[in-house]
Amino acid sequence: MTTTTHGIRSMTGFGAASSPLAGGRLTIELRSVNQRFLDVRVTAPREYAPWEATCRALVGSRVARGRVEVYVSRNAPARGRTRVVPNVEAARDYAAAWRRVAAELGLTGGLDLGLLRGSEIFETVETPRDLRREFPEASRVLARALAALDRARRREGGNLQRDMRQRVARLVTIERAIRGHAATVAGELQAKVNDRLQNLLKGSTVDPARVAQEVAYLAERSDVTEELVRLRSHLEELRTLLAAGGAVGKQIEFLLQETHREINTVGSKVNQLEVTRLVVEAKGEVERLREQVQNVE
């Protein structure tokens, strides 16, 4: 099967973008790691709090699952206008206290404002700067960072896709080999049952009907036709998902669980050395696929 241009994406990646601001620069960095569901964590200046909902929505439009950490930094000055606000009540108290001291000590002269220096009378208040005008540009920077993140996730996803397709192809080969060996089970059972009855009856004539009955019973217990049909179906679906790409991680996880179930059942039913060897190999391939899919979106 040919791979579509969509491919699969890894949940691990990094992307960054920046843009100049008046007197500085805005930079957004994205880091993503694997996680079962989408989890967006934003670290930004407090003035950007109203923009965080937009940020999360933009990330959600490009990322299906994984933990995405968004770091927003701006080195442009964010200080607003400052002004000095007098505390008239406190000044009145200070003036009254000074006059009382002057009267007690017999001091003359007016109130020296220098006495009020360092007191609570004058307070410097900063009017926060409204950064909302930067939000549209922040969204554009985020879009570029998301594009870079997507490229990184697709590159890693391509590596995962190639490895997983090779392992599924090996499982298809193993399934065919098991199917071939399973077809010989009935004949082998007949020979084993005949030898067993000959030993039990010590050379007496063996009733063919009894042999047939024993063989039928054991063959029914060892029949893996249904398991192999389901296994082949799961493997075909896995190949289809890997070729289609997109956010297929959860579907692949489920199919691998079912694939392991069928392989395990085949191994428990067919008591044949070669089949046992193939089952062990198949379980190893499924386990490696399970490890890989943990990082597939």
C-alpha positions in Angstrom: 0.0 0.0 0.0 1.2 3.5 -0.7 1.4 6.1 2.1 -0.8 9.1 1.7 0.8 12.6 2.1 -0.9 12.9 5.5 1.1 10.2 7.2 1.0 9.7 10.9 2.3 12.1 13.5 4.4 11.5 16.6 3.2 13.2 19.8 6.8 14.4 20.5 8.0 17.6 18.9 9.2 21.1 19.2 8.3 24.3 17.3 9.0 28.0 17.8 8.4 31.3 16.1 8.9 35.0 16.9 7.9 38.5 15.8 9.2 42.0 16.5 7.3 44.3 18.9 7.8 47.9 19.6 11.1 48.0 21.5 11.4 44.2 21.7 10.3 40.8 20.5 7.5 38.2 21.1 8.6 34.6 21.0 6.4 31.5 21.3 7.9 28.0 21.9 5.9 24.7 21.8 7.0 21.4 23.3 4.8 18.3 23.0 5.1 14.9 24.6 2.9 11.8 24.5 -0.2 11.7 26.6 -3.5 9.8 26.1 -5.6 12.9 25.7 -5.0 16.5 24.7 -3.6 18.7 27.5 -2.5 22.3 26.7 -0.5 24.1 29.3 0.2 27.8 28.7 3.0 29.9 30.4 2.6 33.5 29.5 2.9 37.1 30.9 -0.1 37.9 33.1 -1.2 40.6 30.6 -1.8 37.8 28.2 -4.3 36.0 30.4 -7.3 37.1 28.2 -5.6 35.5 25.1 -5.0 32.1 26.7 -8.5 30.7 25.6 -7.6 31.7 22.0 -4.3 30.0 22.4 -5.8 26.8 23.6 -8.3 26.8 20.8 -5.6 27.3 18.1 -3.5 24.4 19.5 -6.6 22.2 19.7 -7.3 22.8 16.0 -3.9 21.4 15.0 -3.2 18.8 17.7 -5.4 15.8 18.5 -3.7 14.5 21.6 -0.6 14.8 23.7 0.6 17.3 26.3 1.5 20.6 24.6 3.4 23.2 26.6 3.2 26.7 25.3 5.8 29.3 26.4 5.1 32.9 25.6 7.8 35.4 26.2 8.1 39.1 25.3 11.1 41.2 26.0 9.4 44.5 25.0 8.7 46.9 27.8 5.3 46.2 29.3 5.3 49.0 31.9 2.4 51.4 31.7 2.2 55.0 32.7 3.1 55.8 36.3 1.7 58.7 38.5 2.1 59.9 42.0 -1.0 59.8 44.2 -1.0 61.8 47.5 -2.6 60.3 50.6 -4.3 63.4 51.9 -5.6 61.8 55.1 -2.1 60.6 56.0 -0.7 64.1 55.3 -3.2 65.7 57.6 -2.3 63.3 60.4 1.4 64.0 59.8 0.8 67.8 59.8 -1.2 67.6 63.0 1.5 65.5 64.7 4.2 68.0 63.7 2.2 71.0 65.0 1.7 69.2 68.3 5.5 68.5 68.6 6.2 72.1 67.6 3.9 73.4 70.3 5.3 71.1 73.0 8.9 72.1 72.1 8.2 75.7 71.4 9.4 75.5 67.9 8.7 78.2 65.4 8.4 78.2 61.6 6.1 76.4 59.2 5.8 72.8 58.3 8.9 71.5 56.4 7.8 69.2 53.6 11.2 67.4 53.9 9.8 65.9 57.1 7.3 63.9 55.0 10.0 62.4 52.8 9.9 58.6 52.9 6.4 58.6 54.6 3.2 57.0 53.3 1.9 60.3 52.0 3.1 59.9 48.3 2.4 56.6 46.5 3.6 55.7 43.0 0.9 54.0 41.1 1.4 52.2 37.8 -1.4 52.0 35.3 -1.0 48.6 33.6 -0.4 48.7 29.9 -3.2 47.1 27.8 -1.5 44.5 25.5 -4.7 43.4 23.8 -3.5 45.0 20.5 -0.7 42.4 20.5 -3.1 39.5 20.6 -3.7 39.2 16.8 0.1 39.1 16.2 0.5 36.6 19.0 -2.0 34.3 17.3 -0.1 34.7 14.0 3.2 33.8 15.8 1.5 30.8 17.4 0.2 29.6 14.0 3.8 29.6 12.7 5.1 27.8 15.8 2.3 25.2 15.4 3.3 24.7 11.8 6.9 24.1 12.9 5.7 21.7 15.6 3.6 19.8 13.0 6.6 19.4 10.7 8.7 18.0 13.6 5.9 15.6 14.6 5.4 14.4 11.0 9.1 13.7 10.6 9.2 11.6 13.7 5.8 10.1 12.7 7.3 9.0 9.4 10.0 7.0 11.2 7.4 5.4 13.4 5.2 4.6 10.4 8.0 2.9 8.5 9.0 0.8 11.5 5.4 -0.2 12.3 4.5 -1.1 8.8 7.5 -3.5 8.6 6.4 -5.1 11.9 2.8 -5.5 10.7 4.2 -7.0 7.4 6.1 -9.6 9.5 3.0 -10.4 11.4 1.1 -11.0 8.2 3.9 -13.5 7.2 3.7 -15.2 10.5 -0.1 -15.5 10.3 0.3 -17.2 6.9 2.8 -19.6 8.3 0.6 -20.5 11.2 -2.3 -21.1 8.9 -0.2 -23.5 6.9 0.9 -25.4 10.0 -2.6 -25.5 11.4 -3.8 -27.2 8.2 -1.6 -30.2 9.1 -2.9 -30.6 12.7 -5.7 -33.1 11.9 -3.3 -35.5 10.1 -0.8 -35.3 12.9 -3.5 -35.8 15.5 -4.8 -38.9 13.7 -1.3 -40.5 13.7 -0.8 -39.6 17.4 -4.2 -41.0 18.4 -3.6 -44.2 16.4 -0.2 -44.7 18.1 -1.6 -44.1 21.5 -4.5 -46.5 21.1 -2.1 -49.1 19.7 0.0 -48.8 22.8 -3.0 -49.0 25.1 -4.5 -52.0 23.3 -1.1 -53.7 23.0 -1.3 -54.7 19.4 -5.0 -55.4 19.2 -6.9 -54.1 16.2 -7.8 -50.5 16.5 -11.4 -49.5 15.8 -11.2 -46.9 13.0 -14.4 -45.3 14.3 -12.9 -44.8 17.7 -9.8 -43.2 16.1 -12.0 -40.9 14.1 -14.0 -40.0 17.1 -10.9 -39.1 19.1 -9.3 -37.2 16.2 -12.5 -35.2 15.7 -12.7 -34.3 19.4 -9.1 -33.2 19.6 -9.2 -31.4 16.2 -12.2 -29.4 17.4 -10.3 -28.3 20.5 -7.3 -27.4 18.3 -9.2 -25.6 15.5 -8.0 -22.0 15.2 -9.8 -21.1 12.0 -11.9 -18.4 13.6 -8.9 -17.0 15.4 -6.8 -16.8 12.3 -9.7 -15.2 10.3 -10.0 -12.5 13.0 -6.2 -12.1 13.2 -6.0 -11.6 9.4 -8.8 -9.0 9.6 -7.0 -7.1 12.4 -3.7 -7.0 10.5 -5.4 -5.8 7.3 -7.1 -3.0 9.3 -3.7 -2.1 10.9 -2.2 -1.8 7.4 -5.0 0.4 6.3 -4.7 2.7 9.3 -1.0 3.1 8.9 -1.4 3.9 5.2 -4.2 6.4 5.8 -2.4 8.3 8.6 -4.0 11.1 10.7 -4.9 10.7 14.4 -5.0 6.9 14.4 -3.1 6.1 17.6 -6.1 5.1 19.7 -7.5 2.9 16.9 -4.2 1.2 16.5 -3.9 0.6 20.3 -7.3 -1.1 20.3 -6.4 -3.3 17.3 -3.1 -4.4 18.8 -4.9 -5.4 21.9 -7.2 -7.6 19.9 -4.4 -8.9 17.8 -2.5 -10.0 20.9 -5.7 -11.8 22.1 -6.0 -13.9 18.9 -2.3 -14.8 18.8 -2.5 -15.8 22.5 -5.5 -18.0 21.8 -3.8 -19.7 18.8 -0.8 -20.5 21.0 -2.9 -22.1 23.7 -4.9 -24.2 21.2 -2.2 -25.5 18.8 0.4 -27.8 20.6 2.9 -27.8 17.7 6.5 -26.7 18.2 6.8 -24.6 15.0 3.5 -22.9 15.8 4.7 -22.2 19.3 7.8 -20.6 17.9 5.8 -18.4 15.5 3.4 -17.4 18.3 6.3 -16.3 20.5 7.8 -14.2 17.6 4.4 -12.7 16.9 3.9 -11.7 20.5 7.3 -10.0 20.4 6.3 -8.0 17.3 3.0 -6.9 18.9 4.7 -5.8 22.0 7.1 -3.6 20.1 4.2 -2.2 18.1 2.5 -1.4 21.4 5.5 0.5 22.6 5.7 2.5 19.3 2.0 3.4 19.2 2.3 5.0 22.6 3.9 8.0 20.8 1.5 8.1 17.8 -1.1 10.8 17.8 
